[in-house]
Amino acid sequence: MKTPMQELIDKINNEEFDHLDDCKMFIQEYMLEKEREVMCEFAWEYERECRINLNRSIEDCWDKFNTEEK
């Protein structure tokens, strides 16, 4: 699973936006909602992980969350 920021970078690199306004519109209409979804999913996963293993840092949980296939 890519983070919204990784997905945005791929989109910008792989597609030509005619104008900066097109890029802004894509961010506003799609990426902000995707960012919200990913962060909520991570929060649930982090809360669950903390209950299982109290020694995990938020960075460890993020790395695990960000590299697992969804």
Distance bins in CASP14 RR format, pairs under 12 A and 6 or more apart:
PFRMAT RR
TARGET T0000
AUTHOR 0000-0000-0000
RMODE 2
METHOD distances of the structure
MODEL  1
1 7 0 0 0 0 1 0 0 0 0 0 0
1 34 0 0 0 0 0 1 0 0 0 0 0
1 37 0 0 0 0 0 1 0 0 0 0 0
1 38 1 0 0 1 0 0 0 0 0 0 0
1 41 0 0 0 0 1 0 0 0 0 0 0
1 42 0 0 0 0 0 1 0 0 0 0 0
1 45 0 0 0 0 0 1 0 0 0 0 0
1 64 0 0 0 0 0 1 0 0 0 0 0
1 65 0 0 0 0 1 0 0 0 0 0 0
1 66 1 0 0 1 0 0 0 0 0 0 0
1 67 0 0 0 0 1 0 0 0 0 0 0
1 68 1 0 0 1 0 0 0 0 0 0 0
1 69 1 0 0 1 0 0 0 0 0 0 0
1 70 1 0 1 0 0 0 0 0 0 0 0
2 8 0 0 0 0 1 0 0 0 0 0 0
2 9 0 0 0 0 1 0 0 0 0 0 0
2 10 1 0 0 1 0 0 0 0 0 0 0
2 11 0 0 0 0 0 1 0 0 0 0 0
2 31 0 0 0 0 0 1 0 0 0 0 0
2 34 0 0 0 0 1 0 0 0 0 0 0
2 35 0 0 0 0 0 1 0 0 0 0 0
2 38 0 0 0 0 1 0 0 0 0 0 0
2 66 0 0 0 0 1 0 0 0 0 0 0
2 67 0 0 0 0 0 1 0 0 0 0 0
2 69 0 0 0 0 0 1 0 0 0 0 0
2 70 0 0 0 0 1 0 0 0 0 0 0
3 9 0 0 0 0 1 0 0 0 0 0 0
3 10 0 0 0 0 0 1 0 0 0 0 0
3 31 0 0 0 0 0 1 0 0 0 0 0
3 34 0 0 0 0 1 0 0 0 0 0 0
3 35 0 0 0 0 1 0 0 0 0 0 0
3 37 0 0 0 0 0 1 0 0 0 0 0
3 38 1 0 0 1 0 0 0 0 0 0 0
3 39 0 0 0 0 1 0 0 0 0 0 0
3 41 0 0 0 0 0 1 0 0 0 0 0
3 42 0 0 0 0 1 0 0 0 0 0 0
3 62 0 0 0 0 1 0 0 0 0 0 0
3 63 0 0 0 0 0 1 0 0 0 0 0
3 65 0 0 0 0 1 0 0 0 0 0 0
3 66 1 0 0 1 0 0 0 0 0 0 0
3 67 0 0 0 0 0 1 0 0 0 0 0
3 70 0 0 0 0 0 1 0 0 0 0 0
4 10 0 0 0 0 0 1 0 0 0 0 0
4 11 0 0 0 0 0 1 0 0 0 0 0
4 26 0 0 0 0 0 1 0 0 0 0 0
4 27 0 0 0 0 1 0 0 0 0 0 0
4 30 0 0 0 0 1 0 0 0 0 0 0
4 31 1 0 1 0 0 0 0 0 0 0 0
4 32 0 0 0 0 1 0 0 0 0 0 0
4 33 0 0 0 0 1 0 0 0 0 0 0
4 34 1 0 1 0 0 0 0 0 0 0 0
4 35 1 0 1 0 0 0 0 0 0 0 0
4 36 0 0 0 0 1 0 0 0 0 0 0
4 37 0 0 0 0 1 0 0 0 0 0 0
4 38 1 0 1 0 0 0 0 0 0 0 0
4 39 0 0 0 0 1 0 0 0 0 0 0
4 41 0 0 0 0 0 1 0 0 0 0 0
4 42 0 0 0 0 0 1 0 0 0 0 0
4 66 0 0 0 0 0 1 0 0 0 0 0
5 11 0 0 0 0 0 1 0 0 0 0 0
5 12 0 0 0 0 0 1 0 0 0 0 0
5 27 0 0 0 0 0 1 0 0 0 0 0
5 31 0 0 0 0 1 0 0 0 0 0 0
5 32 0 0 0 0 0 1 0 0 0 0 0
5 34 0 0 0 0 1 0 0 0 0 0 0
5 35 1 0 0 1 0 0 0 0 0 0 0
5 38 0 0 0 0 1 0 0 0 0 0 0
5 39 0 0 0 0 0 1 0 0 0 0 0
5 66 0 0 0 0 0 1 0 0 0 0 0
6 12 0 0 0 0 0 1 0 0 0 0 0
6 13 0 0 0 0 0 1 0 0 0 0 0
6 31 0 0 0 0 0 1 0 0 0 0 0
6 34 0 0 0 0 0 1 0 0 0 0 0
6 35 0 0 0 0 0 1 0 0 0 0 0
6 38 0 0 0 0 0 1 0 0 0 0 0
6 66 0 0 0 0 1 0 0 0 0 0 0
6 67 0 0 0 0 0 1 0 0 0 0 0
7 13 0 0 0 0 0 1 0 0 0 0 0
7 14 0 0 0 0 0 1 0 0 0 0 0
7 15 0 0 0 0 0 1 0 0 0 0 0
7 26 0 0 0 0 0 1 0 0 0 0 0
7 27 0 0 0 0 0 1 0 0 0 0 0
7 30 0 0 0 0 1 0 0 0 0 0 0
7 31 1 0 0 1 0 0 0 0 0 0 0
7 34 1 0 0 1 0 0 0 0 0 0 0
7 35 0 0 0 0 1 0 0 0 0 0 0
7 37 0 0 0 0 0 1 0 0 0 0 0
7 38 0 0 0 0 1 0 0 0 0 0 0
8 14 0 0 0 0 0 1 0 0 0 0 0
8 15 0 0 0 0 0 1 0 0 0 0 0
8 17 0 0 0 0 0 1 0 0 0 0 0
8 23 0 0 0 0 1 0 0 0 0 0 0
8 24 0 0 0 0 0 1 0 0 0 0 0
8 26 1 0 0 1 0 0 0 0 0 0 0
8 27 1 0 0 1 0 0 0 0 0 0 0
8 28 0 0 0 0 0 1 0 0 0 0 0
8 30 0 0 0 0 1 0 0 0 0 0 0
8 31 1 0 1 0 0 0 0 0 0 0 0
8 32 0 0 0 0 0 1 0 0 0 0 0
8 34 0 0 0 0 1 0 0 0 0 0 0
8 35 0 0 0 0 1 0 0 0 0 0 0
8 38 0 0 0 0 0 1 0 0 0 0 0
9 15 0 0 0 0 0 1 0 0 0 0 0
9 23 0 0 0 0 0 1 0 0 0 0 0
9 27 0 0 0 0 0 1 0 0 0 0 0
9 31 0 0 0 0 0 1 0 0 0 0 0
10 31 0 0 0 0 0 1 0 0 0 0 0
11 17 0 0 0 0 1 0 0 0 0 0 0
11 22 0 0 0 0 0 1 0 0 0 0 0
11 23 0 0 0 0 1 0 0 0 0 0 0
11 26 1 0 0 1 0 0 0 0 0 0 0
11 27 0 0 0 0 1 0 0 0 0 0 0
11 30 0 0 0 0 1 0 0 0 0 0 0
11 31 0 0 0 0 1 0 0 0 0 0 0
11 34 0 0 0 0 0 1 0 0 0 0 0
12 20 0 0 0 0 0 1 0 0 0 0 0
12 22 0 0 0 0 0 1 0 0 0 0 0
12 23 1 0 0 1 0 0 0 0 0 0 0
12 24 0 0 0 0 0 1 0 0 0 0 0
12 26 0 0 0 0 1 0 0 0 0 0 0
12 27 0 0 0 0 1 0 0 0 0 0 0
12 31 0 0 0 0 0 1 0 0 0 0 0
13 23 0 0 0 0 0 1 0 0 0 0 0
15 22 0 0 0 0 1 0 0 0 0 0 0
15 23 0 0 0 0 1 0 0 0 0 0 0
15 26 0 0 0 0 1 0 0 0 0 0 0
16 22 0 0 0 0 1 0 0 0 0 0 0
16 23 0 0 0 0 0 1 0 0 0 0 0
17 23 1 0 1 0 0 0 0 0 0 0 0
17 24 0 0 0 0 1 0 0 0 0 0 0
17 25 0 0 0 0 1 0 0 0 0 0 0
17 26 1 0 0 1 0 0 0 0 0 0 0
17 27 0 0 0 0 0 1 0 0 0 0 0
18 25 0 0 0 0 0 1 0 0 0 0 0
18 26 0 0 0 0 0 1 0 0 0 0 0
19 25 0 0 0 0 1 0 0 0 0 0 0
19 26 0 0 0 0 0 1 0 0 0 0 0
20 26 0 0 0 0 0 1 0 0 0 0 0
20 27 0 0 0 0 0 1 0 0 0 0 0
21 27 0 0 0 0 0 1 0 0 0 0 0
21 28 0 0 0 0 0 1 0 0 0 0 0
21 29 0 0 0 0 0 1 0 0 0 0 0
22 28 0 0 0 0 0 1 0 0 0 0 0
22 29 0 0 0 0 0 1 0 0 0 0 0
22 30 0 0 0 0 0 1 0 0 0 0 0
23 29 0 0 0 0 0 1 0 0 0 0 0
23 30 0 0 0 0 0 1 0 0 0 0 0
23 31 0 0 0 0 0 1 0 0 0 0 0
24 30 0 0 0 0 0 1 0 0 0 0 0
24 31 0 0 0 0 0 1 0 0 0 0 0
24 32 0 0 0 0 0 1 0 0 0 0 0
25 31 0 0 0 0 0 1 0 0 0 0 0
25 32 0 0 0 0 0 1 0 0 0 0 0
26 32 0 0 0 0 0 1 0 0 0 0 0
26 33 0 0 0 0 0 1 0 0 0 0 0
26 34 0 0 0 0 0 1 0 0 0 0 0
27 33 0 0 0 0 0 1 0 0 0 0 0
27 34 0 0 0 0 1 0 0 0 0 0 0
27 35 0 0 0 0 1 0 0 0 0 0 0
28 34 0 0 0 0 0 1 0 0 0 0 0
28 35 0 0 0 0 0 1 0 0 0 0 0
30 36 0 0 0 0 0 1 0 0 0 0 0
30 37 0 0 0 0 0 1 0 0 0 0 0
31 37 0 0 0 0 0 1 0 0 0 0 0
31 38 0 0 0 0 0 1 0 0 0 0 0
32 38 0 0 0 0 0 1 0 0 0 0 0
32 39 0 0 0 0 0 1 0 0 0 0 0
33 39 0 0 0 0 0 1 0 0 0 0 0
33 40 0 0 0 0 0 1 0 0 0 0 0
34 40 0 0 0 0 0 1 0 0 0 0 0
34 41 0 0 0 0 0 1 0 0 0 0 0
35 41 0 0 0 0 0 1 0 0 0 0 0
35 42 0 0 0 0 0 1 0 0 0 0 0
36 42 0 0 0 0 0 1 0 0 0 0 0
36 43 0 0 0 0 0 1 0 0 0 0 0
37 43 0 0 0 0 0 1 0 0 0 0 0
37 44 0 0 0 0 0 1 0 0 0 0 0
37 70 0 0 0 0 0 1 0 0 0 0 0
38 44 0 0 0 0 0 1 0 0 0 0 0
38 45 0 0 0 0 0 1 0 0 0 0 0
38 62 0 0 0 0 0 1 0 0 0 0 0
38 65 0 0 0 0 1 0 0 0 0 0 0
38 66 0 0 0 0 1 0 0 0 0 0 0
38 70 0 0 0 0 1 0 0 0 0 0 0
39 45 0 0 0 0 0 1 0 0 0 0 0
39 46 0 0 0 0 0 1 0 0 0 0 0
39 62 0 0 0 0 0 1 0 0 0 0 0
39 65 0 0 0 0 0 1 0 0 0 0 0
39 66 0 0 0 0 0 1 0 0 0 0 0
40 46 0 0 0 0 0 1 0 0 0 0 0
40 47 0 0 0 0 0 1 0 0 0 0 0
40 65 0 0 0 0 0 1 0 0 0 0 0
41 47 0 0 0 0 0 1 0 0 0 0 0
41 48 0 0 0 0 0 1 0 0 0 0 0
41 61 0 0 0 0 0 1 0 0 0 0 0
41 62 0 0 0 0 0 1 0 0 0 0 0
41 65 1 0 0 1 0 0 0 0 0 0 0
41 66 0 0 0 0 0 1 0 0 0 0 0
41 68 0 0 0 0 0 1 0 0 0 0 0
41 70 0 0 0 0 1 0 0 0 0 0 0
42 48 0 0 0 0 0 1 0 0 0 0 0
42 49 0 0 0 0 1 0 0 0 0 0 0
42 58 0 0 0 0 1 0 0 0 0 0 0
42 59 0 0 0 0 0 1 0 0 0 0 0
42 61 1 0 0 1 0 0 0 0 0 0 0
42 62 1 0 0 1 0 0 0 0 0 0 0
42 63 0 0 0 0 0 1 0 0 0 0 0
42 64 0 0 0 0 0 1 0 0 0 0 0
42 65 1 0 1 0 0 0 0 0 0 0 0
42 66 0 0 0 0 1 0 0 0 0 0 0
42 68 0 0 0 0 0 1 0 0 0 0 0
42 70 0 0 0 0 0 1 0 0 0 0 0
43 49 0 0 0 0 0 1 0 0 0 0 0
43 50 0 0 0 0 0 1 0 0 0 0 0
43 58 0 0 0 0 0 1 0 0 0 0 0
43 61 0 0 0 0 0 1 0 0 0 0 0
43 62 0 0 0 0 0 1 0 0 0 0 0
43 65 0 0 0 0 0 1 0 0 0 0 0
44 50 0 0 0 0 0 1 0 0 0 0 0
44 51 0 0 0 0 0 1 0 0 0 0 0
44 61 0 0 0 0 0 1 0 0 0 0 0
44 65 0 0 0 0 1 0 0 0 0 0 0
45 51 0 0 0 0 0 1 0 0 0 0 0
45 52 0 0 0 0 0 1 0 0 0 0 0
45 56 0 0 0 0 0 1 0 0 0 0 0
45 58 0 0 0 0 0 1 0 0 0 0 0
45 60 0 0 0 0 0 1 0 0 0 0 0
45 61 1 0 0 1 0 0 0 0 0 0 0
45 62 0 0 0 0 1 0 0 0 0 0 0
45 63 0 0 0 0 0 1 0 0 0 0 0
45 64 0 0 0 0 1 0 0 0 0 0 0
45 65 1 0 1 0 0 0 0 0 0 0 0
45 66 0 0 0 0 0 1 0 0 0 0 0
45 68 0 0 0 0 1 0 0 0 0 0 0
45 70 0 0 0 0 0 1 0 0 0 0 0
46 52 0 0 0 0 0 1 0 0 0 0 0
46 53 0 0 0 0 0 1 0 0 0 0 0
46 56 0 0 0 0 1 0 0 0 0 0 0
46 57 0 0 0 0 0 1 0 0 0 0 0
46 58 1 0 0 1 0 0 0 0 0 0 0
46 59 0 0 0 0 0 1 0 0 0 0 0
46 60 0 0 0 0 1 0 0 0 0 0 0
46 61 1 0 1 0 0 0 0 0 0 0 0
46 62 1 0 0 1 0 0 0 0 0 0 0
46 63 0 0 0 0 0 1 0 0 0 0 0
46 64 0 0 0 0 1 0 0 0 0 0 0
46 65 1 0 0 1 0 0 0 0 0 0 0
46 66 0 0 0 0 0 1 0 0 0 0 0
47 56 0 0 0 0 0 1 0 0 0 0 0
47 58 0 0 0 0 0 1 0 0 0 0 0
47 61 0 0 0 0 1 0 0 0 0 0 0
47 65 0 0 0 0 0 1 0 0 0 0 0
48 56 0 0 0 0 0 1 0 0 0 0 0
48 61 0 0 0 0 1 0 0 0 0 0 0
48 64 0 0 0 0 0 1 0 0 0 0 0
48 65 0 0 0 0 0 1 0 0 0 0 0
49 55 0 0 0 0 0 1 0 0 0 0 0
49 56 1 0 1 0 0 0 0 0 0 0 0
49 57 0 0 0 0 0 1 0 0 0 0 0
49 58 0 0 0 0 1 0 0 0 0 0 0
49 60 0 0 0 0 1 0 0 0 0 0 0
49 61 1 0 1 0 0 0 0 0 0 0 0
49 62 0 0 0 0 0 1 0 0 0 0 0
49 63 0 0 0 0 0 1 0 0 0 0 0
49 64 1 0 0 1 0 0 0 0 0 0 0
49 65 0 0 0 0 1 0 0 0 0 0 0
49 68 0 0 0 0 0 1 0 0 0 0 0
50 56 1 0 0 1 0 0 0 0 0 0 0
50 57 0 0 0 0 0 1 0 0 0 0 0
50 58 0 0 0 0 1 0 0 0 0 0 0
50 60 0 0 0 0 0 1 0 0 0 0 0
50 61 1 0 0 1 0 0 0 0 0 0 0
51 61 0 0 0 0 0 1 0 0 0 0 0
52 61 0 0 0 0 0 1 0 0 0 0 0
52 64 0 0 0 0 0 1 0 0 0 0 0
53 60 0 0 0 0 1 0 0 0 0 0 0
53 61 0 0 0 0 1 0 0 0 0 0 0
53 64 0 0 0 0 0 1 0 0 0 0 0
54 60 0 0 0 0 0 1 0 0 0 0 0
54 61 0 0 0 0 0 1 0 0 0 0 0
55 61 0 0 0 0 0 1 0 0 0 0 0
56 62 0 0 0 0 0 1 0 0 0 0 0
56 63 0 0 0 0 0 1 0 0 0 0 0
56 64 0 0 0 0 1 0 0 0 0 0 0
56 65 0 0 0 0 0 1 0 0 0 0 0
57 63 0 0 0 0 1 0 0 0 0 0 0
57 64 0 0 0 0 0 1 0 0 0 0 0
58 64 0 0 0 0 0 1 0 0 0 0 0
58 65 0 0 0 0 0 1 0 0 0 0 0
58 66 0 0 0 0 0 1 0 0 0 0 0
59 65 0 0 0 0 0 1 0 0 0 0 0
59 66 0 0 0 0 0 1 0 0 0 0 0
60 66 0 0 0 0 0 1 0 0 0 0 0
60 67 0 0 0 0 0 1 0 0 0 0 0
61 67 0 0 0 0 0 1 0 0 0 0 0
61 68 0 0 0 0 0 1 0 0 0 0 0
62 68 0 0 0 0 0 1 0 0 0 0 0
END
